[in-house]
Amino acid sequence: MLLCEAALMTIIVILGIYVTYTDIKQGIIQNKALAIAAIGGAIINSIYFPLFGSEFLVIYLCNFLVMIVFAIALYSFHFWAAGDSKLLICVNLLFPARLYDNDVFSFAPGLNAIIFVFLIAYGYIIIDSVVLFIKREKFYAEKNNGWDGIINFAKGYLISFLYLRGLSEILKFITGDIYYENQLLFSFMNIFVAIVIHSKKVFRRWYLLIGILGVNLFFVRSITFDTFELYAYGILLVALVLRYLLNGYNYKEIATDTVKRGMVLSYATVTMFIPSRIKGLPKTTSEDMRSRLKEEEVDAIKRWRNSKYGRETITIVRKIPFAIFIVAGEILYFFIRIVK
């Protein structure tokens, strides 16, 4: 058993080192590397489960299905790239089933590792933001700064809080004990929905706000919150602050002749291409991994640099290397389970 588990974790470590290198250097996570790791893990698990881990198979499969849905959701809402989602799925395929908590959060114990992933990412972004601030890098803040910005942020958090609490109360009412037995899973779902709601102006319309306020008032039992609820509201606050920092330092100005395949252009840069007659220039950008530059677009941009409307510099979207955070979070969770 221990030999199989050691082999699975070794694959995770080797895969993590390789994809971290390619993610940082090339901006990609290779499907071939994920496939090789997944095949290796499947072979080991074909020995592991029949001989040693049959009692962990159900929790392993339930967790794996939930993590697939979670990974797809993160990609669908453009939180990270498809490669990051596939890496998350792959490491959950490889993670030793025996080390999942089988007494609490039984639907998806792997979400515990996701907490570590985002805590590590949050720490990195805080440090990176401080470094960029010290270097006096440009902060691409929203239109409202100062007190206006703080007030708008507070309003946004309050609205997200109301939706988060309302959704939680509705799920408690519908699912009963199932909610409390899998509170981590439901809280992650609610926080994810609350963050999406925060970014959509439609949910700030007065009739929707009155509706969600009514839901909160209908289910109110006391003004106190249990510990887990406080964690959820704290995680929501951290997530929104993280989003603000990501948006502020989400761009980087580079020399036009250093543009490379796989980079993502800002809206402002693509707008500068409009007057140009040079063929092959990008016409739109979603500012996420769907708009990564192709080689012919890179060549067109370099030709544009020396044209009438060309510029010496352009602005790209900075890519956060999530591969290292995903692997580090899973490894940290592994060591915590070993200690327990």
N, C-alpha and C positions, 0 to 999 in steps of 0.2 A: 504493500500500500504506500509506504513512505517513499519507495523508489519511484513509483508512478507519479506521486505528487511532486517530488523533487524534479522529475523530468518535465512536468507541465510548467512549473515555475521557471525552470531553466529556459524553456522555449519563450515564455513571456519576456524574460530579461533580454535574451538575444534579439527577439523581435523588437523590443522596446528600444534597444540601442540602435538598431538598423533604421527603424522608421523615424526615430528622432533625428538621425543624421540626414536622411533624405527630406524630411519635413523642413528642417532648417536650411539646408543647402539648396534644395530644388523646389521646395514648396509643395511636395507631393508625398503621398503614402502609397507605395506600390502595391497593386493588387496581387502581384506574383508573390511578394513576401508574405502577405496575409494568407494567401491560399496555401503556401508551403507550411506555415505555422498551423493553420487550421487542420490540414491533413495529418500533420504530426500529432496534434492534439486528439484528433478523432481516433487515430490508431491506438494511442495510449489509453484513451477512455474506453475503447472496446475491450481492453484487458482489465482496466480499473473497476468498471461498474459490475461486470459479471462476477469477478473474484472477490472484490473488497467493498464496493460502494453501492450495492443494490438498494440499500435503505435510504440513500441520498439522491436517488435518481429523480424522484418526483419533484423535490424542492429544486434540484438542478434545472430540470426542464421548465418548471414554472418561472424561475428566475430568468432563464435564458430567453423565454418568450417575452417577458415584460421588458427586458433590456433591449431586445430588438425593436419593440414598439417605441421605447424611450429614445433610442438612437435615431430612429427614423424621424421622430418628432423634432428632435434637435436639428436635424438636417433640413426638414421641411420648412422650419421657421428661420432657416439661414443663420442659426447660431454658430455653426461651424461647417466644415466641408464634408463631402460624402466620405472621403477617406478617413476622417476622424470617427464618423459613425461606424464605418466598417471595422475600424480598429477596436472600438469599444465592444462591438459584437464579438470580435475574435478573442479578445482577452477574457471575456465572460465565458466563451466556449472552453478556454484553456484553464480557467481558475479551478483549483481542486474543490470538488463538491462538498467534501467532508468539512471544510473550513467555513462553510456558510452557517450563519446562526439558524438553527432549526426550531428554536422555541419562540422567537419574536420576529415580526415582519416576515412571516413565512412565505408570502407571495413573491417577494423580491428582495432578498437580503443583499443582493449586489448593489442596491441603492446606497448602502452604507459606504461602499467604495466611491460612489459618485460624489458623496459629500466631501470626501478627501480630495477628489479630483478638482472640484471647484474651489475648495479652500486653498489648495496649492496654487491654482490659477489666480485666485484673488490676491494672494500674497505676492505673486510675481508681478501682477499688474500694478499693485500699490508701489512696489519697489521701482518698477520701470517708470511709473508716472513721476515719482520723486526724482529719479535720475534725469528724466526729460525736463522736469521743472527747473532743476539746478542748472541744466545746460541751456535754459531759456528757450527750449523748443516751443514752437507755436502750438497753442492750445486751441483747437477748433471747437470753441464752446457754442452752445445754442444761442439764439438771438438774445435771450434775456440773461443778463449777468447780475452779479451783486445780489442785493436783497430780492429783486424780482425773480432771479433764478432760484434762490432758496425757497421763496414762497411757492413758486410753480412746482418745484420738486416735492415740497411738503404736500401740496394739493394732490399731486400725482400719487404719492405714497398712500395718502388717506383713501383715495378712490380704490387703489389696488387692495388696500387693507379691507375695505368694505366688501369687495368682490371675493377676496380670499376667505374671509370669515363666513360670508353668506354661502359660498360653495361648500365649505366645511360643514356648516350646520345642515344643509340640505342632504349631503351624503351621510351624515350621522343619522338623520331621521330615516333615510331610505334603507341603509345597510345595517344599522344597529351595531351588534358586536363585531361584525366583519370589519367595520371601520377602525375600531380600537385595536383589533388584532393585527391590522395592517396599516397603522396610522402613518408610518413613514412613507409608504407607497402613495396613499391618498394625499398626504401633505405635499409631496413632490408634484403630483398632478395639479393640485390647486395652485401651488406657487407658480408652476409653469404657465397655467392659464392666466393667473393674475399678471404676470409679466407681459404676456401677449396683449391682455386687455389694456395695460398701461401704455402700450405703443399704438393703440388704435383709438382715434378720437371719437369714433362712433359711440364708444361705451361711456363717454362723458356727457351724452345728451341727458337733459333734465329728467325725462320720463324713465330712462333706464336707471339713473341714480336714485330716483324716488323708489323705484321697484326694488333695487338691491338694499336700500336703507330699510324698506318695509320688511324684507326678508330677515335682516339682522334684528329688527325690533320684535318680529314675531317669535323668533327663537331665543330671545334674550332670557337668561335665567338668573344671571348675576353679573356683576361688573368685574369679576375675577376670571383669570385664565389659568389653565393648567400649564405645567412646565413645557409640554410638547407644543402647545399652541404658541407660547412665547418664543420658542425656538423657530417655529415656522414664520412668525412675524419678523423675527430678527433676520432670518435667511432672506426673506423678501426684501428687507431694507438693504442688506448687503448686496443682493443681486441688482437692485436698482442703482445703487452707488457704483457698482462694477460697470453697469451699462453706461452710466454717465462718463466714467473715466475712459471706457473703451471708445465712446463717441468723441471725447475731447482730444485724445491722442491717437485717433484712429487713422490719421493721415501722415504722410511723409513726403517732403519735397526732394526730388532727385534730379540729377542732370539728365536731360532728355536722351542723350546718347548712351546712357547706362540702363535703359529700360530693357527688361528681359521677358521671355516667354513665361507665362504663369502668373505674372503680376496682375493686379486689379487696379484700374484707373478710377479716379474720383469723378463725380459729376462735373465739377468745374473744369477738369482737363478735357473731358469729352466735348464739352460745350465749345472749347477753343478750336475744335476740329471743324466745326460747322461751316465756316467760310471757305475752307480749303477745298481744292479740287483734286487733291491727291487721292488716288484710289486705294482702297484697302484699310482706310482709317476706321477705328471703331466708331459706331454711330450711337450706341447706347451703352449704359452700364448699370448694373443693379448693385454695384459696390459690394458684391460678395463673390464667392468662388464660382458662381455661374458665369461670371464675366472675365474669367482669366484670359489673358492675352494669348493669341496664337502667334506662331512664328511670322506669318505673313503680315499680321497687324503690327508686330514689332518693327519689321522692315519699313512699313509705311510710316510709322511714327518717326523713325530715324530720318526718313526722307523729308518728312514734314518739318523737322527741326531746321533745315536749311532753306525752307521755302519762305514766301512772303509773309505768311501768318505764323511762322514757326516761333517757338520759344526755347530758350536755353534750359529751362527747367519745367517739369510737370509734377503733378501731385498724384501719388498712388495711395491705395488703402493698405495700411500695415496689417500683416497677417500674424495672428497670435498662434504660435506653434503648440497646438493642443496635444499633439502626440505624446510629448514628454510628460504632460500633466496626467493624461489618461493612464499611462504605464506606471508613473510614480504613485498615483492614487491607489491603483490595484495592489502594488507591492507594499505600500504602507498598510493597507487593509489586511494583507496576508500576514505581516509581522504582528499586527495587533491581535489577530485571531490565534496566532501561534502562542503569544504571551498568555492569552486567556486560556 
